[in-house]
Protein backbone atom coordinates (compact mmCIF):
# COMPACT_ATOMS: atom_id res chain seq x y z
CA UNK A 1 0.00 0.00 0.00
CA UNK A 2 1.49 3.31 -1.03
CA UNK A 3 0.36 6.72 -0.01
CA UNK A 4 0.96 9.85 -1.97
CA UNK A 5 1.10 13.30 -0.56
CA UNK A 6 -0.31 16.21 -2.52
CA UNK A 7 2.41 18.18 -4.26
CA UNK A 8 0.85 21.55 -3.61
CA UNK A 9 -2.07 22.17 -1.40
CA UNK A 10 -3.35 23.86 1.67
CA UNK A 11 -2.27 22.69 5.08
CA UNK A 12 -4.92 22.03 7.67
CA UNK A 13 -5.07 24.13 10.84
CA UNK A 14 -3.18 21.72 13.15
CA UNK A 15 -0.36 21.41 10.61
CA UNK A 16 0.02 25.18 10.38
CA UNK A 17 -0.06 25.70 14.14
CA UNK A 18 2.45 22.90 14.80
CA UNK A 19 4.75 24.18 12.07
CA UNK A 20 4.67 27.68 13.53
CA UNK A 21 5.41 26.34 17.02
CA UNK A 22 8.32 24.12 15.95
CA UNK A 23 9.73 26.76 13.61
CA UNK A 24 9.90 29.27 16.45
CA UNK A 25 11.23 26.70 18.92
CA UNK A 26 14.02 25.44 16.66
CA UNK A 27 15.11 28.95 15.67
CA UNK A 28 15.16 30.10 19.30
CA UNK A 29 16.85 26.91 20.53
CA UNK A 30 19.63 26.86 17.97
CA UNK A 31 20.26 30.64 18.25
CA UNK A 32 21.71 31.05 14.74
CA UNK A 33 22.77 34.62 15.44
CA UNK A 34 25.62 33.41 17.67
CA UNK A 35 27.44 32.48 14.47
CA UNK A 36 27.26 36.09 13.32
CA UNK A 37 29.67 37.18 16.04
CA UNK A 38 32.51 37.09 13.50
CA UNK A 39 31.07 40.26 11.94
CA UNK A 40 32.69 43.32 13.52
CA UNK A 41 30.31 45.24 15.79
CA UNK A 42 27.69 42.49 15.95
CA UNK A 43 29.11 40.84 19.05
CA UNK A 44 27.79 43.74 21.17
CA UNK A 45 24.22 43.05 19.98
CA UNK A 46 24.62 39.31 20.49
CA UNK A 47 25.88 39.90 24.04
CA UNK A 48 22.82 42.08 24.71
CA UNK A 49 20.57 39.32 23.37
CA UNK A 50 22.29 36.69 25.53
CA UNK A 51 22.01 38.88 28.63
CA UNK A 52 18.32 39.54 27.92
CA UNK A 53 17.69 35.84 27.42
CA UNK A 54 19.48 34.95 30.66
CA UNK A 55 17.44 37.57 32.54
CA UNK A 56 14.18 36.31 30.95
CA UNK A 57 14.94 32.68 31.86
CA UNK A 58 15.85 33.50 35.45
CA UNK A 59 12.87 35.82 35.94
CA UNK A 60 10.35 33.46 34.34
CA UNK A 61 11.64 30.62 36.49
CA UNK A 62 11.29 32.69 39.65
CA UNK A 63 7.70 33.67 38.86
CA UNK A 64 6.26 30.77 36.85
CA UNK A 65 8.20 27.54 36.39
CA UNK A 66 10.28 26.83 39.49
CA UNK A 67 12.00 23.92 37.81
CA UNK A 68 12.79 21.14 40.31
CA UNK A 69 11.36 23.43 43.02
CA UNK A 70 14.38 25.71 42.59
CA UNK A 71 13.36 29.35 42.58
CA UNK A 72 16.73 30.95 41.85
CA UNK A 73 18.60 29.34 38.97
CA UNK A 74 22.03 30.44 37.84
CA UNK A 75 23.72 29.78 34.55
CA UNK A 76 26.88 27.76 35.01
CA UNK A 77 29.37 26.91 32.30
CA UNK A 78 30.52 23.45 33.31
CA UNK A 79 29.88 21.66 30.03
CA UNK A 80 26.79 19.87 31.28
CA UNK A 81 23.41 20.61 29.78
CA UNK A 82 21.63 18.96 32.67
CA UNK A 83 21.36 21.93 35.00
CA UNK A 84 18.35 23.61 36.53
CA UNK A 85 19.09 26.70 34.41
CA UNK A 86 18.97 24.65 31.20
CA UNK A 87 15.66 23.09 32.23
CA UNK A 88 14.29 26.54 33.03
CA UNK A 89 15.52 27.74 29.61
CA UNK A 90 13.79 24.76 28.00
CA UNK A 91 10.49 25.63 29.72
CA UNK A 92 10.92 29.28 28.77
CA UNK A 93 11.57 28.49 25.11
CA UNK A 94 8.59 26.14 24.96
CA UNK A 95 6.36 28.83 26.48
CA UNK A 96 7.73 31.54 24.23
CA UNK A 97 7.25 29.33 21.17
CA UNK A 98 3.66 28.51 22.15
CA UNK A 99 2.79 32.17 22.66
CA UNK A 100 4.55 33.12 19.44
CA UNK A 101 2.74 30.40 17.49
CA UNK A 102 -0.62 31.60 18.80
CA UNK A 103 0.15 35.20 17.86
CA UNK A 104 1.48 34.14 14.46
CA UNK A 105 -1.67 32.06 13.90
CA UNK A 106 -3.90 35.05 14.61
CA UNK A 107 -1.88 37.46 12.49
CA UNK A 108 -1.26 35.13 9.51
CA UNK A 109 -4.46 33.06 9.50
CA UNK A 110 -5.11 33.33 5.74
CA UNK A 111 -1.90 31.67 4.55
CA UNK A 112 -2.51 28.28 2.96
CA UNK A 113 0.87 26.66 3.70
CA UNK A 114 4.51 27.27 4.58
CA UNK A 115 6.23 25.02 2.07
CA UNK A 116 9.12 27.37 1.29
CA UNK A 117 9.70 28.25 4.94
CA UNK A 118 9.53 24.55 5.80
CA UNK A 119 12.18 23.83 3.17
CA UNK A 120 14.45 26.56 4.59
CA UNK A 121 13.94 25.30 8.14
CA UNK A 122 14.85 21.74 7.14
CA UNK A 123 17.90 23.02 5.29
CA UNK A 124 18.97 25.10 8.31
CA UNK A 125 18.50 22.23 10.76
CA UNK A 126 20.53 19.84 8.64
C-alpha positions in Angstrom: 0.0 0.0 0.0 1.5 3.3 -1.0 0.4 6.7 0.0 1.0 9.8 -2.0 1.1 13.3 -0.6 -0.3 16.2 -2.5 2.4 18.2 -4.3 0.9 21.5 -3.6 -2.1 22.2 -1.4 -3.4 23.9 1.7 -2.3 22.7 5.1 -4.9 22.0 7.7 -5.1 24.1 10.8 -3.2 21.7 13.2 -0.4 21.4 10.6 0.0 25.2 10.4 -0.1 25.7 14.1 2.4 22.9 14.8 4.7 24.2 12.1 4.7 27.7 13.5 5.4 26.3 17.0 8.3 24.1 15.9 9.7 26.8 13.6 9.9 29.3 16.5 11.2 26.7 18.9 14.0 25.4 16.7 15.1 29.0 15.7 15.2 30.1 19.3 16.8 26.9 20.5 19.6 26.9 18.0 20.3 30.6 18.2 21.7 31.0 14.7 22.8 34.6 15.4 25.6 33.4 17.7 27.4 32.5 14.5 27.3 36.1 13.3 29.7 37.2 16.0 32.5 37.1 13.5 31.1 40.3 11.9 32.7 43.3 13.5 30.3 45.2 15.8 27.7 42.5 16.0 29.1 40.8 19.1 27.8 43.7 21.2 24.2 43.0 20.0 24.6 39.3 20.5 25.9 39.9 24.0 22.8 42.1 24.7 20.6 39.3 23.4 22.3 36.7 25.5 22.0 38.9 28.6 18.3 39.5 27.9 17.7 35.8 27.4 19.5 34.9 30.7 17.4 37.6 32.5 14.2 36.3 30.9 14.9 32.7 31.9 15.9 33.5 35.5 12.9 35.8 35.9 10.4 33.5 34.3 11.6 30.6 36.5 11.3 32.7 39.6 7.7 33.7 38.9 6.3 30.8 36.9 8.2 27.5 36.4 10.3 26.8 39.5 12.0 23.9 37.8 12.8 21.1 40.3 11.4 23.4 43.0 14.4 25.7 42.6 13.4 29.3 42.6 16.7 30.9 41.9 18.6 29.3 39.0 22.0 30.4 37.8 23.7 29.8 34.5 26.9 27.8 35.0 29.4 26.9 32.3 30.5 23.5 33.3 29.9 21.7 30.0 26.8 19.9 31.3 23.4 20.6 29.8 21.6 19.0 32.7 21.4 21.9 35.0 18.3 23.6 36.5 19.1 26.7 34.4 19.0 24.7 31.2 15.7 23.1 32.2 14.3 26.5 33.0 15.5 27.7 29.6 13.8 24.8 28.0 10.5 25.6 29.7 10.9 29.3 28.8 11.6 28.5 25.1 8.6 26.1 25.0 6.4 28.8 26.5 7.7 31.5 24.2 7.3 29.3 21.2 3.7 28.5 22.1 2.8 32.2 22.7 4.5 33.1 19.4 2.7 30.4 17.5 -0.6 31.6 18.8 0.1 35.2 17.9 1.5 34.1 14.5 -1.7 32.1 13.9 -3.9 35.0 14.6 -1.9 37.5 12.5 -1.3 35.1 9.5 -4.5 33.1 9.5 -5.1 33.3 5.7 -1.9 31.7 4.5 -2.5 28.3 3.0 0.9 26.7 3.7 4.5 27.3 4.6 6.2 25.0 2.1 9.1 27.4 1.3 9.7 28.2 4.9 9.5 24.5 5.8 12.2 23.8 3.2 14.5 26.6 4.6 13.9 25.3 8.1 14.8 21.7 7.1 17.9 23.0 5.3 19.0 25.1 8.3 18.5 22.2 10.8 20.5 19.8 8.6 
